[in-house]
Amino acid sequence: MSVDHLLQLIPPLAVYIVVGVVVGVESLGVPLPGEIVLVSAALLSSRHELDVSPVWIGAAAITGAVIGDSIGYFIGRRFGMRLFDWAGRRFPRHFGPAHVAAAQRVFNRWGVWTVFFGRFIALLRIFAGPLAGALRMVYRHFLAANVAGGIVWAGGTTAAVYYLGIVAETWLSRFSWIGLAVALAVGLTIGWIVRRRTKRLVEAYAEEA
């Protein structure tokens, strides 16, 4: 059975649901590979024979981002900074004291803009909602930045990757193992860049402690 045939067996609705759920849960504060899932889905949407719509991919990601961040905001507002003390003990790789301190300094320096630009940085993407709530940011300000950031990040990423896939189609006559390897390489590269950027952010703000 070819890769083409296997991919055609995936229901488009399942792709939209996976994108929305993974991005939403990550935005809520759980460290999941939301960006890689979004990029992979957008690449699939560039293959017209798969009947996966880039518009619905973008819409699912935006919806998941906004809802997930909002839920995270209210969880953070309810439990305050002790939520991060608990998370740090359970998941020190993602919520250790250095990570929390770095994210909090970014919030203190940039305020509501952290929510908008944090959508593009893995560390802040999982912290933005809960930390904004814990720091008692005004919800309407948070929501405006949350929606704007979600639209730019999810919509922009989907559009960019979709058109990249269209361009690649001129060289790849079918979504073969070569195409799958290209998709995997793109996802891994983005993941590496995000991790490197996050590490630099943590180190930079840790030096200010």
Backbone as CSV, one residue per row, in Angstrom:
resi,resn,N_x,N_y,N_z,CA_x,CA_y,CA_z,C_x,C_y,C_z
1,MET,0.854,-1.199,0.000,0.000,0.000,0.000,0.888,1.246,0.000
2,SER,0.626,2.167,-0.922,1.466,3.356,-1.076,1.169,4.385,0.004
3,VAL,2.113,5.315,0.160,1.914,6.408,1.114,0.722,7.252,0.691
4,ASP,0.576,7.471,-0.632,-0.564,8.234,-1.136,-1.874,7.634,-0.657
5,HIS,-1.983,6.326,-0.785,-3.227,5.654,-0.416,-3.476,5.751,1.088
6,LEU,-2.430,5.571,1.868,-2.574,5.667,3.325,-3.046,7.063,3.739
7,LEU,-2.474,8.079,3.132,-2.858,9.448,3.479,-4.295,9.747,3.085
8,GLN,-4.755,9.167,1.979,-6.116,9.405,1.528,-7.144,8.754,2.436
9,LEU,-6.704,7.824,3.278,-7.609,7.170,4.224,-7.880,8.030,5.459
10,ILE,-7.092,9.093,5.639,-7.265,9.960,6.817,-8.433,10.909,6.576
11,PRO,-9.486,10.864,7.408,-10.621,11.779,7.234,-10.190,13.227,7.505
12,PRO,-10.537,14.159,6.645,-10.166,15.564,6.879,-10.621,16.081,8.249
13,LEU,-11.820,15.669,8.678,-12.319,16.120,9.976,-11.387,15.701,11.104
14,ALA,-10.814,14.502,10.984,-9.885,14.020,12.013,-8.650,14.910,12.073
15,VAL,-8.184,15.379,10.910,-7.019,16.263,10.870,-7.340,17.575,11.575
16,TYR,-8.516,18.151,11.293,-8.900,19.419,11.924,-9.017,19.269,13.443
17,ILE,-9.606,18.156,13.861,-9.787,17.923,15.301,-8.442,17.773,16.000
18,VAL,-7.542,17.006,15.400,-6.214,16.804,15.997,-5.481,18.134,16.130
19,VAL,-5.524,18.953,15.066,-4.857,20.258,15.103,-5.445,21.122,16.210
20,GLY,-6.770,21.229,16.243,-7.414,22.067,17.254,-7.135,21.610,18.670
21,VAL,-7.194,20.287,18.890,-7.003,19.749,20.241,-5.551,19.911,20.690
22,VAL,-4.595,19.543,19.833,-3.182,19.624,20.224,-2.778,21.081,20.482
23,VAL,-3.142,21.986,19.576,-2.813,23.405,19.770,-3.516,23.946,21.008
24,GLY,-4.771,23.545,21.213,-5.516,24.019,22.375,-4.939,23.542,23.694
25,VAL,-4.587,22.267,23.758,-4.023,21.717,24.996,-2.654,22.328,25.273
26,GLU,-1.861,22.539,24.218,-0.564,23.190,24.407,-0.761,24.612,24.929
27,SER,-1.730,25.330,24.364,-1.997,26.705,24.788,-2.503,26.753,26.227
28,LEU,-3.174,25.697,26.639,-3.669,25.617,28.012,-2.519,25.535,29.010
29,GLY,-1.366,25.039,28.550,-0.208,24.958,29.434,0.465,23.609,29.462
30,VAL,-0.001,22.679,28.611,0.597,21.344,28.556,1.601,21.308,27.408
31,PRO,2.859,20.935,27.673,3.882,20.958,26.617,3.659,19.889,25.549
32,LEU,3.002,20.265,24.469,2.785,19.386,23.320,3.369,20.056,22.068
33,PRO,3.666,19.274,21.026,4.276,19.842,19.802,3.239,20.495,18.884
34,GLY,2.590,21.533,19.353,1.542,22.177,18.573,2.028,22.718,17.244
35,GLU,3.214,23.320,17.250,3.736,23.918,16.026,4.035,22.857,14.973
36,ILE,4.601,21.731,15.388,4.924,20.658,14.451,3.652,20.045,13.882
37,VAL,2.634,19.864,14.723,1.355,19.330,14.249,0.723,20.279,13.236
38,LEU,0.772,21.579,13.517,0.207,22.571,12.597,0.941,22.559,11.262
39,VAL,2.255,22.533,11.302,3.047,22.516,10.073,2.756,21.251,9.264
40,SER,2.693,20.116,9.922,2.423,18.856,9.228,1.048,18.863,8.568
41,ALA,0.045,19.381,9.292,-1.309,19.447,8.738,-1.375,20.408,7.557
42,ALA,-0.671,21.527,7.659,-0.660,22.493,6.556,0.000,21.895,5.317
43,LEU,1.031,21.087,5.522,1.664,20.393,4.389,0.695,19.415,3.737
44,LEU,-0.070,18.711,4.556,-1.079,17.801,4.009,-2.108,18.563,3.174
45,SER,-2.491,19.745,3.646,-3.516,20.514,2.942,-3.047,20.995,1.578
46,SER,-1.734,21.048,1.380,-1.211,21.472,0.079,-1.369,20.387,-0.979
47,ARG,-1.707,19.158,-0.559,-1.978,18.057,-1.484,-3.478,18.018,-1.739
48,HIS,-3.913,18.575,-2.849,-5.336,18.761,-3.109,-6.103,17.442,-3.174
49,GLU,-5.427,16.363,-3.556,-6.125,15.090,-3.646,-6.530,14.542,-2.277
50,LEU,-6.002,15.118,-1.211,-6.340,14.644,0.141,-7.584,15.318,0.698
51,ASP,-8.076,16.355,0.047,-9.303,17.044,0.444,-9.209,17.650,1.856
52,VAL,-8.010,18.045,2.254,-7.804,18.732,3.538,-7.676,20.225,3.242
53,SER,-8.533,21.033,3.843,-8.578,22.463,3.535,-7.634,23.263,4.424
54,PRO,-6.768,24.100,3.838,-5.893,24.946,4.665,-6.689,25.965,5.474
55,VAL,-7.851,26.370,4.946,-8.704,27.326,5.671,-9.189,26.713,6.983
56,TRP,-9.635,25.453,6.908,-10.120,24.789,8.121,-8.981,24.414,9.051
57,ILE,-7.802,24.146,8.486,-6.626,23.908,9.333,-6.334,25.159,10.150
58,GLY,-6.276,26.314,9.463,-6.026,27.580,10.148,-7.101,27.898,11.159
59,ALA,-8.369,27.670,10.790,-9.483,27.951,11.700,-9.421,27.066,12.943
60,ALA,-9.083,25.791,12.747,-8.985,24.869,13.887,-7.862,25.288,14.829
61,ALA,-6.728,25.689,14.254,-5.593,26.105,15.083,-5.902,27.397,15.836
62,ILE,-6.526,28.351,15.166,-6.878,29.612,15.823,-7.865,29.367,16.960
63,THR,-8.887,28.556,16.683,-9.883,28.242,17.714,-9.244,27.549,18.907
64,GLY,-8.415,26.555,18.631,-7.738,25.846,19.719,-6.851,26.770,20.523
65,ALA,-6.116,27.663,19.823,-5.214,28.591,20.516,-5.974,29.534,21.437
66,VAL,-7.056,30.114,20.945,-7.819,31.091,21.725,-8.516,30.430,22.910
67,ILE,-9.162,29.302,22.665,-9.875,28.608,23.748,-8.887,28.057,24.776
68,GLY,-7.816,27.431,24.298,-6.834,26.869,25.223,-6.196,27.925,26.097
69,ASP,-5.798,29.040,25.496,-5.200,30.130,26.272,-6.181,30.693,27.291
70,SER,-7.440,30.811,26.901,-8.445,31.368,27.816,-8.678,30.443,29.008
71,ILE,-8.754,29.139,28.739,-8.901,28.179,29.845,-7.685,28.260,30.761
72,GLY,-6.492,28.321,30.145,-5.277,28.449,30.940,-5.276,29.711,31.780
73,TYR,-5.787,30.807,31.210,-5.867,32.080,31.942,-6.703,31.921,33.214
74,PHE,-7.872,31.323,33.087,-8.757,31.199,34.254,-8.220,30.190,35.272
75,ILE,-7.516,29.168,34.801,-6.859,28.237,35.741,-5.782,28.982,36.528
76,GLY,-4.981,29.780,35.820,-3.947,30.565,36.490,-4.523,31.587,37.443
77,ARG,-5.628,32.206,37.051,-6.258,33.202,37.922,-6.816,32.544,39.189
78,ARG,-7.295,31.313,39.038,-7.886,30.607,40.174,-6.824,30.145,41.163
79,PHE,-5.709,29.607,40.668,-4.723,28.988,41.554,-3.483,29.843,41.798
80,GLY,-3.273,30.883,41.002,-2.151,31.783,41.238,-0.805,31.114,40.998
81,MET,0.238,31.688,41.567,1.599,31.200,41.331,1.858,29.826,41.943
82,ARG,1.028,29.407,42.897,1.235,28.064,43.462,0.993,26.978,42.418
83,LEU,0.273,27.326,41.348,0.098,26.387,40.243,1.447,26.037,39.622
84,PHE,2.332,27.034,39.495,3.640,26.802,38.891,4.591,26.107,39.858
85,ASP,4.386,26.313,41.145,5.174,25.562,42.131,4.873,24.070,42.008
86,TRP,3.585,23.756,41.874,3.174,22.350,41.711,3.678,21.792,40.393
87,ALA,3.513,22.545,39.297,3.947,22.087,37.979,5.462,21.908,37.934
88,GLY,6.200,22.776,38.637,7.653,22.671,38.672,8.128,21.392,39.339
89,ARG,7.396,20.957,40.354,7.757,19.703,41.030,7.434,18.487,40.169
90,ARG,6.340,18.574,39.417,5.907,17.447,38.599,6.602,17.396,37.240
91,PHE,6.854,18.563,36.651,7.437,18.630,35.306,8.587,19.643,35.287
92,PRO,9.687,19.331,35.957,10.792,20.295,36.079,11.434,20.679,34.753
93,ARG,11.357,19.814,33.737,11.968,20.139,32.445,11.256,21.298,31.748
94,HIS,9.977,21.435,32.015,9.193,22.469,31.339,8.778,23.616,32.251
95,PHE,8.626,23.335,33.542,8.140,24.353,34.469,9.092,24.564,35.643
96,GLY,10.390,24.346,35.391,11.375,24.570,36.438,11.452,26.031,36.839
97,PRO,12.070,26.339,37.969,12.160,27.726,38.454,12.746,28.684,37.426
98,ALA,13.760,28.245,36.658,14.376,29.132,35.662,13.394,29.483,34.558
99,HIS,12.586,28.518,34.125,11.608,28.759,33.077,10.517,29.723,33.560
100,VAL,10.024,29.471,34.772,8.978,30.329,35.319,9.496,31.745,35.518
101,ALA,10.715,31.859,36.061,11.294,33.179,36.300,11.497,33.938,34.998
102,ALA,11.974,33.233,33.963,12.194,33.871,32.665,10.884,34.372,32.083
103,ALA,9.850,33.518,32.122,8.551,33.914,31.584,7.964,35.088,32.364
104,GLN,8.128,35.069,33.673,7.579,36.153,34.491,8.286,37.474,34.215
105,ARG,9.598,37.440,33.997,10.322,38.670,33.677,9.875,39.241,32.331
106,VAL,9.622,38.343,31.376,9.129,38.808,30.080,7.778,39.493,30.253
107,PHE,6.910,38.909,31.066,5.593,39.504,31.329,5.739,40.859,31.999
108,ASN,6.604,40.925,32.986,6.782,42.181,33.713,7.329,43.283,32.812
109,ARG,8.149,42.907,31.836,8.757,43.900,30.958,7.826,44.330,29.822
110,TRP,7.128,43.357,29.213,6.381,43.650,28.001,4.872,43.629,28.184
111,GLY,4.383,43.177,29.320,2.954,43.195,29.579,2.146,42.400,28.571
112,VAL,1.068,43.005,28.064,0.128,42.305,27.197,0.771,41.864,25.878
113,TRP,1.840,42.555,25.458,2.521,42.158,24.219,3.137,40.772,24.332
114,THR,3.397,40.347,25.565,3.942,39.009,25.783,2.971,37.948,25.293
115,VAL,1.675,38.201,25.486,0.661,37.240,25.044,0.665,37.130,23.528
116,PHE,0.776,38.282,22.859,0.780,38.283,21.391,2.029,37.604,20.831
117,PHE,3.203,38.091,21.214,4.442,37.558,20.663,4.797,36.198,21.253
118,GLY,4.261,35.905,22.442,4.529,34.611,23.062,4.004,33.448,22.254
119,ARG,3.027,33.718,21.383,2.490,32.668,20.524,3.569,32.080,19.612
120,PHE,4.629,32.837,19.353,5.667,32.399,18.424,6.858,31.754,19.137
121,ILE,6.825,31.678,20.476,7.939,31.134,21.249,7.413,30.012,22.135
122,ALA,8.023,28.826,22.010,7.504,27.641,22.696,7.347,27.864,24.201
123,LEU,8.351,28.436,24.835,8.304,28.652,26.279,7.091,29.487,26.671
124,LEU,6.903,30.610,25.970,5.805,31.510,26.320,4.462,30.977,25.850
125,ARG,4.461,30.140,24.834,3.194,29.611,24.336,2.509,28.759,25.395
126,ILE,3.262,28.016,26.193,2.642,27.192,27.228,2.447,27.959,28.532
127,PHE,3.150,29.100,28.680,3.040,29.881,29.911,2.023,31.020,29.818
128,ALA,1.791,31.533,28.591,1.073,32.796,28.422,-0.266,32.820,29.141
129,GLY,-1.119,31.823,28.894,-2.441,31.822,29.509,-2.413,31.722,31.029
130,PRO,-1.844,30.639,31.567,-1.830,30.482,33.021,-1.095,31.609,33.750
131,LEU,0.027,32.067,33.197,0.792,33.102,33.890,0.070,34.454,33.831
132,ALA,-0.577,34.748,32.709,-1.348,35.991,32.617,-2.460,35.994,33.657
133,GLY,-3.100,34.844,33.853,-4.144,34.751,34.870,-3.584,34.880,36.278
134,ALA,-2.456,34.199,36.526,-1.842,34.252,37.854,-1.383,35.663,38.202
135,LEU,-0.943,36.424,37.182,-0.483,37.801,37.404,-1.617,38.816,37.337
136,ARG,-2.848,38.322,37.208,-4.053,39.168,37.231,-4.107,40.186,36.092
137,MET,-3.660,39.774,34.913,-3.807,40.650,33.752,-5.295,40.837,33.464
138,VAL,-5.694,42.032,33.063,-7.092,42.307,32.735,-7.510,41.394,31.589
139,TYR,-8.625,40.668,31.757,-8.970,39.635,30.784,-9.244,40.198,29.395
140,ARG,-9.903,41.337,29.287,-10.204,41.858,27.945,-8.924,42.221,27.191
141,HIS,-7.909,42.681,27.919,-6.613,42.960,27.276,-5.949,41.648,26.854
142,PHE,-6.024,40.666,27.741,-5.464,39.353,27.436,-6.156,38.744,26.228
143,LEU,-7.491,38.812,26.195,-8.254,38.196,25.113,-7.924,38.843,23.772
144,ALA,-7.812,40.167,23.745,-7.501,40.859,22.490,-6.139,40.412,21.951
145,ALA,-5.135,40.358,22.826,-3.798,39.920,22.406,-3.797,38.444,22.048
146,ASN,-4.587,37.663,22.773,-4.686,36.229,22.536,-5.264,35.944,21.146
147,VAL,-6.365,36.618,20.820,-7.010,36.415,19.517,-6.093,36.894,18.383
148,ALA,-5.517,38.079,18.553,-4.643,38.625,17.512,-3.428,37.722,17.292
149,GLY,-2.806,37.282,18.370,-1.645,36.408,18.256,-1.995,35.070,17.626
150,GLY,-3.152,34.524,18.009,-3.588,33.250,17.447,-3.819,33.344,15.950
151,ILE,-4.440,34.441,15.510,-4.715,34.623,14.082,-3.420,34.761,13.286
152,VAL,-2.513,35.595,13.778,-1.260,35.824,13.050,-0.407,34.558,13.029
153,TRP,-0.276,33.902,14.199,0.567,32.710,14.273,-0.033,31.542,13.492
154,ALA,-1.269,31.168,13.806,-1.873,29.999,13.168,-2.178,30.261,11.698
155,GLY,-2.787,31.419,11.416,-3.110,31.738,10.034,-1.863,31.928,9.185
156,GLY,-0.891,32.638,9.721,0.352,32.880,8.977,1.142,31.614,8.732
157,THR,1.253,30.773,9.765,1.992,29.515,9.617,1.324,28.610,8.595
158,THR,-0.003,28.492,8.684,-0.737,27.639,7.748,-0.562,28.120,6.317
159,ALA,-0.731,29.423,6.101,-0.607,29.976,4.748,0.800,29.786,4.191
160,ALA,1.818,30.075,5.024,3.205,29.967,4.562,3.557,28.534,4.187
161,VAL,3.192,27.585,5.048,3.524,26.190,4.783,2.702,25.645,3.616
162,TYR,1.450,26.070,3.530,0.589,25.631,2.422,1.199,26.028,1.077
163,TYR,1.583,27.290,0.944,2.145,27.738,-0.331,3.541,27.154,-0.580
164,LEU,4.262,26.856,0.502,5.533,26.147,0.343,5.291,24.766,-0.247
165,GLY,4.231,24.114,0.217,3.886,22.797,-0.313,3.461,22.861,-1.772
166,ILE,2.746,23.931,-2.140,2.331,24.105,-3.537,3.559,24.251,-4.438
167,VAL,4.522,25.051,-3.968,5.752,25.230,-4.741,6.503,23.906,-4.862
168,ALA,6.567,23.162,-3.771,7.287,21.883,-3.785,6.642,20.893,-4.746
169,GLU,5.337,21.076,-4.982,4.625,20.143,-5.861,5.158,20.188,-7.297
170,THR,5.755,21.301,-7.674,6.310,21.392,-9.029,7.523,20.478,-9.195
171,TRP,8.137,20.106,-8.095,9.287,19.186,-8.143,8.890,17.760,-7.761
172,LEU,7.831,17.635,-6.979,7.408,16.306,-6.544,6.084,15.963,-7.231
173,SER,6.101,15.041,-8.143,4.888,14.713,-8.894,3.860,13.995,-8.041
174,ARG,4.286,13.410,-6.943,3.348,12.732,-6.051,3.919,12.774,-4.637
175,PHE,3.058,12.590,-3.650,3.494,12.631,-2.256,4.119,11.290,-1.904
176,SER,5.344,11.092,-2.337,6.058,9.833,-2.177,6.837,9.845,-0.865
177,TRP,7.695,8.852,-0.724,8.557,8.809,0.464,9.484,10.020,0.501
178,ILE,9.838,10.534,-0.663,10.672,11.744,-0.693,9.897,12.917,-0.095
179,GLY,8.640,13.055,-0.503,7.820,14.130,0.036,7.618,13.994,1.531
180,LEU,7.416,12.764,1.982,7.241,12.527,3.419,8.509,12.882,4.176
181,ALA,9.665,12.564,3.592,10.946,12.901,4.215,11.124,14.414,4.305
182,VAL,10.690,15.119,3.250,10.775,16.577,3.265,9.909,17.148,4.381
183,ALA,8.684,16.640,4.512,7.778,17.106,5.566,8.373,16.864,6.945
184,LEU,8.955,15.675,7.137,9.565,15.344,8.423,10.749,16.257,8.711
185,ALA,11.559,16.519,7.686,12.732,17.383,7.860,12.316,18.794,8.246
186,VAL,11.255,19.298,7.620,10.758,20.640,7.945,10.289,20.689,9.388
187,GLY,9.523,19.679,9.800,9.030,19.648,11.175,10.152,19.580,12.197
188,LEU,11.140,18.721,11.936,12.268,18.585,12.859,13.096,19.865,12.923
189,THR,13.274,20.520,11.777,14.041,21.773,11.743,13.359,22.853,12.556
190,ILE,12.051,22.976,12.378,11.296,23.971,13.136,11.372,23.670,14.630
191,GLY,11.239,22.385,14.982,11.338,22.007,16.389,12.689,22.359,16.982
192,TRP,13.751,22.129,16.214,15.106,22.457,16.689,15.273,23.958,16.876
193,ILE,14.772,24.739,15.937,14.871,26.195,16.032,14.120,26.705,17.254
194,VAL,12.912,26.166,17.470,12.100,26.593,18.614,12.793,26.264,19.924
195,ARG,13.336,25.050,20.034,14.026,24.664,21.277,15.253,25.534,21.517
196,ARG,15.992,25.833,20.468,17.190,26.665,20.594,16.819,28.084,21.022
197,ARG,15.754,28.623,20.426,15.312,29.967,20.763,14.823,30.038,22.207
198,THR,14.105,28.973,22.626,13.620,28.926,24.003,14.779,28.867,24.997
199,LYS,15.782,28.042,24.684,16.944,27.914,25.576,17.658,29.252,25.729
200,ARG,17.831,29.966,24.629,18.496,31.273,24.682,17.690,32.266,25.514
201,LEU,16.370,32.208,25.371,15.513,33.116,26.147,15.644,32.860,27.638
202,VAL,15.609,31.586,28.012,15.740,31.233,29.425,17.089,31.679,29.964
203,GLU,18.161,31.417,29.215,19.498,31.794,29.673,19.647,33.307,29.793
204,ALA,19.082,34.035,28.841,19.199,35.500,28.866,18.513,36.084,30.092
205,TYR,17.332,35.607,30.399,16.602,36.164,31.528,17.079,35.598,32.856
206,ALA,17.681,34.413,32.823,18.239,33.851,34.059,19.426,34.676,34.512
207,GLU,20.163,35.247,33.562,21.319,36.075,33.895,20.920,37.369,34.599
208,GLU,19.659,37.754,34.444,19.187,38.992,35.071,18.735,38.768,36.511
209,ALA,18.666,37.488,36.901,18.170,37.173,38.252,19.130,37.714,39.316
